[in-house]
Amino acid sequence: MSGGVDSAVAAARAIDAGHEVVGVHLALSRQPGTLRTGARGCCTIEDSMDAQRVAGMLGIPYYVWDFSERFKADVVDDFVAEYTAGRTPNPCMRCNERIKFAALLDKAIALGFDAVATGHYASIVTDEHGNRELHRAASWAKDQSYVLGVLTADQLAHAMFPLGATPSKAEVRAEAAERGFAVASKP
């Protein structure tokens, strides 16, 4: 749970679908005292507190897992090296590939969890042979399948995107407000 509206509603929908849900916030900053200094970004102390409040409202366990070293090596250092070499990698894609659906998913599976559910706007479709395929979200304006396109078939087998069929972010915000989540209007 990032502390934003999307992951809050995704967790609530996973519960509504009958899943046993545990909230996990990723500590990605090497400076644990980091506070928000603008409207954009993630992974600050405030975000962790927002996620914890939502988890409390949902009545689910909540944990903070420290992946700051892995994030620095796999996302930040990689970005710097690639940029220095004249390339412009997408750090969000790297984070999804190497942190959320590698480090986080591996730890979750090792602890006995079946899947990782996120607030990404993307869909997973199962074909007639049982193969799971990544597809665009219903809301093309919010679609994030492009940053998930690097996921393997095994990772997709353990992924859930509860917001994939949602027509708009406005609908997610309205649902969050209806559920009483303070993050409903959070940037």
N, C-alpha and C positions, 0 to 999 in steps of 0.2 A: 504494500500500500504506500503510494508515493506521498500521500497527504493531500492529494487533489481530488476533485469531484469525480473524475473518471474511475479511478481505482476504488473510491468509496462505493459508487453505484455498482461497479463490477463485483465487489465483495458481497454486497447486499443481494444482487441477482443470483450469485452462486449459492448463497444460503437459500433463497427462494426456490431454486431448482433442486434443493434437497441435498446439496453437498455439505460435508463437514468442512468448515472453513477456518483457517488460521491466518491472521493478519501478520504479514512480514514487511517491515520497512527496511530498505537497504541504506546503511550508512556508507556513503561513497566519498565523503570529504575526509581528507587527511587532517583537517582542522575541525575537530568536533564542536567547537564553539561557533561555527559559521552561522551567521544570521542572514536573512533575506535582505538584499539591498535594492531590489527592484521588483517588478511585477513578474518577471520570467525566471525560470530556473526550477530546480527541485533539490531535494535532499538536504534541506536546512533543518535546524532544530525545530523551527516553527512547523515545518512540514511533518516531522516525526510526531510532534504533539497533536497536530490535526488528525493524522492517521490513528493515533492512539485513542483520541476522543471518538472517532467513528467506530473503531473496533469495540470500544466500551459500549456504545449505543447498540451495536449489533450483538453484543454478548459473546464475542469470540476472543480466544487468546490472541495476544499481540506480542511480537518479538521484533527486536532490531538486530539485524545481522550485519556485521562489519565486513564489508568487501572493499574497504578503502585502498588497501595495498594492491589488490587485484585490479581495481578500477584504474589506479594510477598507472600500473604496468600495461594493462590491456587496452585502455582507452586513451588516457592522457599522453603517456609516453609514445604510444603508437601514433596518435594524431601529430605530435611534434615531429617525430621521425618522418612520417609521410609528407607532412607539409614542407619540411626542410628539403625533401627530395623532389619537391615541385608538384606533389599530388595533393588533392583536397578531399581527404576521407570524410565520411559522415560519422561523427562521434556517436550519434544516436543509434545508428546501425551497428557500430562496434559494441556499444553497451548492450543492446538487445542480444547480439550474437554471443558475446563473450562473458557478459555478466548475468543478465536475466535468464537466458536460455542455455547457459553453460554452468557457470558457478552456482547460481541460485537453484536452477533445476536439478543439478547434480546433488547438491546438499539436500534438497527437498526429497528427492527419490531415495537417497541414502537414509533419510529419517523416516521413510515409510509413506510419504505422501504420494498421491497418484498423479497430480498435475500441478501446474502453476497457472493461475488465472490472473490476467492483467486487464487494465483498462484501455488496452489498444483498440482502435477501431479497425478491425479486420475480421474475417470470417474463416472458419474451417469447414470444409465440405467433405463428407465421406462418400467416395464413389461406390459403385456396385460391388467392387472387390474388397471393400473395407479399407482402402487407402485414403488417408486424410490429405487434403489439398488446401493450401492457403489461397483464399480469395479476397477480393476487395470487400470493404465494408459497404453497407447499404448507403451510407452517407459518403458520397465521393468527395465532398468538401473536407471531410475529416479522415478519410481513408489513410491508414498507416501500414498497409500491407507491404509497401515498398521498403520499409525499414525492418520488416520481418522476413523478407524474401530469402535471406541467408539461412533460415532455419532448416534443419535436416528433417527427414521423415520421422525419425525417432523423437526429435524435439516436438514436432507437431503432434505426435501421438500423446504427449504429456502437456499439451497447452490448451487453454480455454480463453476465449475472448468474448465475454458476456455482452459487450457493447456492439458487436459486429452487425447486428440487425437493426440497430437504432438509427432512425432516419436523420437525427440532428443532435448537435451538442445542446441545443436549447431544450430538447426533450430530456436529456440526461440531467441538466441543471434543474428542470422542473421536478423530476423524480427525486433528486437529492433534497430539494426544498420540501417536498411532500413528506419525505422521511425524516425531516428535521435536522439534516446535516448542515452544520455551519459552513462547510466548504462549498455549498451550492453555488455561491457567486464568486468564489475564489478565482483569481486569474490563472 
